[in-house]
């Protein structure tokens, strides 16, 4: 190159390298944001579960059981019931309260 100028080819190669770097940075940021979004979704699900209750269906030889939404003894992720429904369920003779999560604690007080 006369006068030490950079060729168009070298300029474009440098541009491609820089654009690849920018793309990697953007892809890394997207992955970070996806992880954060998933963590937030899980936090919201957990918070909703903690403010809900669930009924474990009756099985042979056992009675149905009321659990707090976050109780891991019965891990159904569907069919949550609200506070009023949980109070009604506790009044039913064929539904017992879980002895592990104690779903009745605070339920009948408030």
Secondary structure, DSSP 8 states (H G I E B T S, - for coil): -GGG---HHHHHHHHHHHHHHHHHHHHHHHHHHHHHHHHHHHHHHHHHHHT-EEEE---TTS-EEEEETT-SSS---S--B-HHHHHHHHHSTTEEE-TTT-TTTTTTT-
